[in-house]
């Protein structure tokens, strides 16, 4: 009987030793060939995908053009013009003489008032906000109470200006509801030594109003990042709850807390609308800049508003730099 070549080959392969009737040498060489072909196909695919990835990257950068234009036109250019104006005299010539404004007592008082107001409102707002965050951590993240508080914090953190000033005038102003109630009930007049709300120390109260919700928004993610396994591990090792918070939780949360505190300080330092609605004259740097823009009050110096803007930019740059460092340190354990 004569067999054709195909049948003879099949029989020979089936009778030879190997895996599943395939010779071992043939099987190994076949796998190597398959792997080689797969690597070649992968390299070809990567070479073909390279231009597409680069094209997609270019399109992504192109999508940032509107944002870049916004930053350039409405943030960078006005900031440069405002700060740069402090280095020109009335004739338009470059000068450093205007920097003498930093030696003026009224300017120093304005910076002192801004530092004091921002620090006081930031510390009070950070402490109260941290306590609120600690209470919120015990609630269900998807619960209605937590959702309502988160929404309220998002709204109230942006609530300022004339509306906030009017709310506090109606509450603790000279004829406010709380002021009248304190006088009638406890015979204590909040404004016995003058209109307290219309002073720089009095601004602390409305500033705290929007500093607390801002603290809730910035510090809550860090508090939520504290893992329950850490507390369980500490308890397993015999640590008390107080020891866990003192030795583990608080050191971990410290960078985030100080970073949020710096953010609140920067927010208070740059706020203007609420203070402008309550105080007509200087006392803090933003109001002093307004006074310099409307009427030059420092004799012999020009463009003092630009010099004050330079001082604010320097302070904000230092604060934001420290905030960035603290945020990077806090992000190490949040990964």
SULZIGI-V433448 format. One record per residue. N is the residue number from 1. RES is the residue in one small letter. PHI is phi in degrees with one decimal (999 if undefined). Layout:
N | RES | PHI
N | RES | PHI
This chain:
1 | x | 999
2 | x | -103.8
3 | x | -108.2
4 | x | -74.5
5 | x | -65.2
6 | x | -65.5
7 | x | -67.5
8 | x | -63.4
9 | x | -62.6
10 | x | -62.7
11 | x | -64.4
12 | x | -64.2
13 | x | -65.9
14 | x | -67.9
15 | x | -85.7
16 | x | -78.8
17 | x | -70.9
18 | x | 162.1
19 | x | -85.1
20 | x | 56.9
21 | x | 77.8
22 | x | -107.4
23 | x | -59.5
24 | x | -62.7
25 | x | -64.6
26 | x | -64.4
27 | x | -63.9
28 | x | -64.9
29 | x | -63.4
30 | x | -66.3
31 | x | -65.1
32 | x | -64.6
33 | x | -64.5
34 | x | -64.0
35 | x | -64.3
36 | x | -63.4
37 | x | -64.2
38 | x | -65.3
39 | x | -65.6
40 | x | -63.2
41 | x | -65.8
42 | x | -65.5
43 | x | -63.1
44 | x | -63.2
45 | x | -64.3
46 | x | -66.9
47 | x | -64.4
48 | x | -71.1
49 | x | -79.3
50 | x | -54.3
51 | x | -59.8
52 | x | -67.0
53 | x | -63.1
54 | x | -65.2
55 | x | -65.4
56 | x | -64.2
57 | x | -61.8
58 | x | -63.7
59 | x | -66.0
60 | x | -62.6
61 | x | -64.6
62 | x | -64.6
63 | x | -67.2
64 | x | -83.3
65 | x | -59.2
66 | x | -58.9
67 | x | -66.4
68 | x | -62.7
69 | x | -65.2
70 | x | -63.0
71 | x | -60.8
72 | x | -67.6
73 | x | -79.0
74 | x | -108.2
75 | x | -122.1
76 | x | -68.4
77 | x | -62.6
78 | x | -60.9
79 | x | -65.2
80 | x | -64.2
81 | x | -65.1
82 | x | -65.7
83 | x | -71.4
84 | x | -66.0
85 | x | -63.6
86 | x | -71.7
87 | x | -103.7
88 | x | -125.9
89 | x | -90.4
90 | x | -64.8
91 | x | -89.0
92 | x | 87.5
93 | x | -95.7
94 | x | -64.3
95 | x | -157.7
96 | x | -108.1
97 | x | -65.5
98 | x | -66.5
99 | x | -65.1
100 | x | -63.8
101 | x | -61.1
102 | x | -69.6
103 | x | -95.4
104 | x | -72.7
105 | x | -59.3
106 | x | -65.7
107 | x | -68.1
108 | x | -63.3
109 | x | -65.6
110 | x | -64.0
111 | x | -66.3
112 | x | -63.3
113 | x | -64.1
114 | x | -65.7
115 | x | -63.4
116 | x | -64.9
117 | x | -63.0
118 | x | -66.8
119 | x | -65.9
120 | x | -63.9
121 | x | -66.8
122 | x | -68.9
123 | x | -65.7
124 | x | -63.0
125 | x | -64.0
126 | x | -68.2
127 | x | -65.8
128 | x | -64.1
129 | x | -63.6
130 | x | -64.8
131 | x | -64.7
132 | x | -61.8
133 | x | -62.4
134 | x | -62.4
135 | x | -69.6
136 | x | -66.9
137 | x | -62.9
138 | x | -82.7
139 | x | -92.8
140 | x | -68.4
141 | x | -60.0
142 | x | -100.3
143 | x | -75.9
144 | x | -69.9
145 | x | -65.7
146 | x | -63.7
147 | x | -64.3
148 | x | -66.3
149 | x | -68.7
150 | x | -63.0
151 | x | -66.0
152 | x | -63.6
153 | x | -64.6
154 | x | -64.1
155 | x | -77.5
156 | x | -68.8
157 | x | -64.7
158 | x | -103.7
159 | x | -89.7
160 | x | -158.1
161 | x | 82.4
162 | x | -64.6
163 | x | -63.1
164 | x | -66.1
165 | x | -60.7
166 | x | -63.0
167 | x | -61.1
168 | x | -79.2
169 | x | -62.1
170 | x | -72.1
171 | x | -98.7
172 | x | -123.5
173 | x | -70.1
174 | x | -61.5
175 | x | -119.4
176 | x | -70.7
177 | x | -64.3
178 | x | -67.6
179 | x | -61.6
180 | x | -64.9
181 | x | -67.2
182 | x | -63.5
183 | x | -68.7
184 | x | -73.1
185 | x | -94.5
186 | x | -113.5
187 | x | 56.1
188 | x | -120.4
189 | x | -99.7
190 | x | -62.5
191 | x | -107.4
192 | x | -64.3
193 | x | -98.5
194 | x | 125.6
195 | x | -69.2
196 | x | -63.9
197 | x | -65.2
198 | x | -96.2
199 | x | -121.2
200 | x | -62.2
201 | x | -61.1
202 | x | -68.4
203 | x | -68.4
204 | x | -59.0
205 | x | -65.4
206 | x | -66.3
207 | x | -66.6
208 | x | -61.9
209 | x | -57.3
210 | x | -99.7
211 | x | -77.3
212 | x | -62.8
213 | x | -62.7
214 | x | -65.2
215 | x | -64.0
216 | x | -61.6
217 | x | -67.8
218 | x | -88.8
219 | x | -94.5
220 | x | -61.1
221 | x | -59.2
222 | x | -68.0
223 | x | -67.2
224 | x | -69.1
225 | x | -76.8
226 | x | -69.9
227 | x | -82.2
228 | x | -65.9
229 | x | -62.9
230 | x | -64.9
231 | x | -65.1
232 | x | -65.5
233 | x | -65.1
234 | x | -64.2
235 | x | -65.6
236 | x | -63.3
237 | x | -82.8
238 | x | 95.5
239 | x | -80.3
240 | x | -79.6
241 | x | -63.3
242 | x | -65.0
243 | x | -64.7
244 | x | -61.0
245 | x | -68.9
246 | x | -74.6
247 | x | -98.9
248 | x | -121.5
249 | x | -66.6
250 | x | -64.7
251 | x | -60.7
252 | x | -70.8
253 | x | -82.8
254 | x | -58.2
255 | x | -59.4
256 | x | -66.6
257 | x | -66.2
258 | x | -67.0
259 | x | -64.1
260 | x | -65.4
261 | x | -62.3
262 | x | -64.2
263 | x | -64.9
264 | x | -65.4
265 | x | -61.6
266 | x | -63.2
267 | x | -64.4
268 | x | -69.6
269 | x | -67.0
270 | x | -97.1
271 | x | -68.8
272 | x | -136.0
273 | x | -62.1
274 | x | -64.0
275 | x | -64.9
276 | x | -65.5
277 | x | -77.4
278 | x | -108.4
279 | x | -121.2
280 | x | -86.6
281 | x | -106.6
282 | x | -65.2
283 | x | 121.3
284 | x | -133.5
285 | x | -61.4
286 | x | -58.4
287 | x | -71.1
288 | x | -67.4
289 | x | -62.6
290 | x | -61.8
291 | x | -63.9
292 | x | -70.2
293 | x | -73.3
294 | x | -87.6
295 | x | -158.4
296 | x | -67.5
297 | x | -99.5
298 | x | -99.1
299 | x | -71.0
300 | x | 90.8
301 | x | -124.9
302 | x | -117.2
303 | x | 53.6
304 | x | -65.8
305 | x | -59.6
306 | x | -65.9
307 | x | -65.2
308 | x | -65.6
309 | x | -62.6
310 | x | -61.3
311 | x | -61.4
312 | x | -65.8
313 | x | -62.8
314 | x | -63.2
315 | x | -62.5
316 | x | -66.3
317 | x | -65.5
318 | x | -64.5
319 | x | -64.6
320 | x | -68.5
321 | x | -64.0
322 | x | -64.5
323 | x | -62.7
324 | x | -63.7
325 | x | -63.0
326 | x | -66.4
327 | x | -66.1
328 | x | -65.5
329 | x | -69.7
330 | x | -69.0
331 | x | -73.6
332 | x | -62.9
333 | x | -95.0
334 | x | -91.5
335 | x | -70.9
